[in-house]
Amino acid sequence: MREGPLVRHPTAHLANLDLNLLVTLRELLRERNVTRAAARIGVTQPAASASLSRLRRHFDDELLARRAGGYVLTPLATQLADQVEGVCAAAERLFGTGHGFDPASSRRGFTLLVADYTVAVLGSSLSAALAERAPGVDLHLRLVREAFAADIGETIRLIDGMVAPPAARFDLPELRSVELFSDRWVCVMDAANPVAGQGPPTLETLARMPWVVPFQPDRGFAASAPMTRQLTRLGLEPEMRVRVESYLAVPHLVTGTDRVALMQERLADQVAERLGLRVLECPGEPAPIRERLWWHADLDGDPAHRWLRETLVELAAAL
């Protein structure tokens, strides 16, 4: 009886790959420079160049394209950049599970999905703590985009965690969370705006004013955006004069204008004096802001991740 063609197991292709190339690919895409990437992974420049050649053959793409003054990522390399970060982080977690974690000597990398507001509130203290306690640890902060909300369970599986307020889409059995810090919504206006001099605005006043609103799509309301939920709660359908994909940009687009915006008080207090803004009580009953760290249940027993969680809780408690 004649045998049929040999069918290769799906993992056979993976077994033939040099998985060390993952680390090289990550550093090449981060640094966009072969010499710096080689220094980051502790190999010679010719060795890194040879790995780049192998990667180019594998993907049939230049990945790093030479331009005046250096290299730029090709479109495929840009697509790979986020993917390789998640894959490397997952591999580090996989092979680190079951072992002790020494932050002082670890070369582990952590990836967190955060809003730029979170960076403004917690970023400095987290950066300083890592520099002091875990100088060899890499931190990758990925800024929240609405696209991540589509399948949060799958997204969070590939990273170490996400900082965000509770939402219905996070109510999944595989997600864990712990509260970090709280905040509240306030109104901000330019200090020279006559409305700001009249004290806290009423809902009727706010309804007549032009607004700066972050994370608002072209059509309808983004129900998952915290700011939008607050506007809906207050019964406001504002005239959105400026939309922006950033919380940090909001005050810069209010100053010097007749616009108004809702902002997190911790962020507003950081920038109000410098930008000439007045911070006012928000009318109605805006819900409190409760920022939580979310992670996948698979990481519960990871000692490195436990250290990260405890560090974040500690830093948030000191705010």
N, C-alpha and C positions, 0 to 999 in steps of 0.2 A: 504494500500500500504506500503510495507516494505521500510524503509529508507536505503539508502546506507551507507557505512562507512563514519565516520566523517573525512573530509579533513581539516587538520590544515593549517591556513594561514602561508605563509613563515616567517612572523615576529613573530609567536608564540614562536619559539625557542629562538629568541633574547629576547623576553619579560621575559623568564624564567631564563635568565642569570643575575648574579650579575655583573653589569658593573664596579663596583669598582675593580673587579679582573684585569681589564685592567691595571690600574695604578700599582697594585702590581706586575703583570707580567712584566711590563716595568722595574720597579726598580730591580726586582730579576735578570732579564737578564742583566741589566746594571752593577749591583754590584757583581753578582755571589756570594752573601753572604747574608744570611737571616737577620743577625743582622744589617748590614749596610742598607739593603733595608728597614727594619722596621723603622730605624731612619729617613730615607729619607721621608717616607710617614706618619710619626708621629703615629705609632702604636707600640704595644709591640712585642717583639720577638716571643712569643707564637702565637699571632694573625697572624703574617706574616708566621709562620710555618704552621698554619692551612690553610691559603690561598694557600700556596704552595701545600699542600696535595690536596686541591680541584682542583687546576690547573692540577696536575698530573693525577687525576682521569678523568678530562674532556678530556685531550689530550691523555690519556693512554700512558704517556711517563714520564720519570724521570725529564726531562727538565734540572735540575742541577744534574750532576753526581759527586759523591765524588771521588776525586783523592788525591794523596799525597799532602798535603799542602793546600787543599781547594777544590773548586768545579769547574767543567768545564761545558760548554754548550753541551748538546746532539746535534746531527745533526738537530733534529726537532726544538730545541730551537734556534739554529743559524738561521734557516729559519724564525722563528717567530720574531726574534729580530728587523729586519728592518720593518716588517709589523706592529708590535705593536707601534713603534715610529710614523709611519704615521697615524695610527688610533687614537692614543692619541692626536697627534697634531691637527688632524681634529676635534676631539671632543671638544678640548679646544677652537678652533676657533668658532665652532658652538655655544657653550653655552656662549661664550664671546661676540658674536655679539649683538650690540644694547646697550651695556653697556659702560660706560666710562672706560678708562684705566689709572691706576696710576702706572707708572713704579717702583716707590719707594717701593710699597707694593705688586706688582703682583707676583704670583707664576707661571705665564704662561711659556710655553716652546716654543721656536722657532726652526724650522728645516730648514736649508739652504743647497742646493746642490751646491758645489763649487769645483773648481780645487785647487790643493795644491799651485799653483801659486797665486791664490787669497788670500789664507791664509797668504802667505808670505808677500803680499803687504798690505792687509787690516786687517789681523787677530789680530795683537797686539792692534791696536787702537780700534777695535770693542770689543775685550775682556775687555780692560780697561774701555771703555765707559759703558758697561753693569755692570761691577763691581761697578762703581761709581754711575750710575743713576738707575740701575735696579738690585740690588744685589740678589733678589730672583728669577730672571728669569733664566731659563735653556736654554742653547744654544747647539744644536746638529748640527754639520757640517758633512754632508755626502759627501765624495769625489766622483767627477765625474768619471764614468766609461762609456765606449762606449755603454754598454747595455741600459743605461738610454735614449739614443737617439731614441730608437725604437718607443716609444709612449710617447713623451714628454708631450702631453696634459694631459694624465692620470697621469703621474708621478708627475707633478707640482700641480695637484689638491690635492695631499695628503701631500704636504709640504708647507712651507711658502714662498719659493722662490728659485731662482737659479741665480747664477752670471755667465754669459757667454757672449761672443761676439755674435752679430746677426748672424743668420743662416737661411737658407730657411725653415728648418723644424720647426722654431719657428713662422712662419707666420700663426698664427691661431687666429681666431676671439676672442677666450676666453682668450688669453694671453695679459698681460699688461707689459710694461717695462719702465725703466728710466735709463739714462746713469749715470754711477758711475765715471769711470776714463778712461783715454786713456794711451796708451803705444806704443812702436814701436819695431820691430824686429831688433836684432843686431847679429853679428857673434861672437862666443867665441872660442878661442884656448888657449892651454897652452902657457904661456909667453915664454917658451924655444923653442917652435916650430919655426923653421927658417921661415916658411911661415908667421907667425904672425909678424915677424920683417920687413916684406916687405910692411907694410901698409895695407890698406883695400884690401881684395882679390877681384879678378875678378870672374865672373860666371864660366869661364873656369877653374880657379884654384879650385874653390869649387867642380866642377864636378869631379875632379881627386882625391879628398880627401876622407878618410873614415869618416863616420858620426855617430853621436849619434842622434837618432830620437825617440821622445816620442809618445806613443799612435798609433803605427803603427802595423796593424794586420799581420798575417802570409802571407796572399796573397793580392796583390793589394794595392791600397791606400785607407785609411779611409777618404773619401771625407769630412766627418763632422769634422775631427780633424783640429784645426786651423793651426798647424804646417804644415800639409800635404797640405792644401790649399795654403800656402805661397810657398812651394817648387814647387808646380804645377804652380803657378803664375810666378815664376822665371824661369820656364822651366828646373828645375833640377830633375834628377832621380838619387839620390845619392847612393853610395855604403854604405848601412846601416850595419855598423859593430856592433853596439849595439842598441837594441830597449828596451824601458823601459816604464812602465805605470806610469810615474810621471814626472812633470816638475822640481821639486826640485832635483831629482836625476841626471838630465842631466849634470850640471857642474861638479859633482863628477866623472862622467864617461868620461869627456874630459880632466881634469887635469892630467898631467904626461904622456900624450899620443900625437900621431900625429893627433888625431881626431878633428873634427869641429862640431859645432851645431849652430842652430838658437835658440836664447833665447829672452824672453821679457826683455827689457832694465832695467826695475825697478828691476827685479829679478837678472839680471846679475850684476848690480851695487852693490847689497847686498853682493855677494859672491866672486867677482873677485879677490879682494886683498887677501882675506883669502886663496883662493884656487890656487893662482898664475896663474890667467887667464888674457888674454888680450881681451878687448872688442873692436871690430872693426865694422866700418860701413858696412852694408849689401849692396851689389851691386844690380843693377836692381831697381825695384820699388815695394818693399813689401808694402802691404796694412797696414794702421794703425790699431792698436788694440784698440777696443772700448768695454770695459767691461760694461755690463748692468745688472741691477737687473730685473728678470722676475718673475711674479706672476700670479695667476689665477684671473680672473675678479670677482669671488665670494668674494674675499678678499678686494675689493675696499672700502667697507663701514665699515670694521673692524677697530675700533680705535687702537687696539693693533698693528695690521699690519701697519696701517698708521704711527704709532710712529716708528716702525722698519724701514720702508722705509725712513722716514725723517732722522733718525739717520744715516743710511748707506750713504745717499746722503751727509749729513753734513761731515761725516768722510772722504768720498772720496774727497770732495772738498778741504779738508785740506792737502791732500797728497803733 
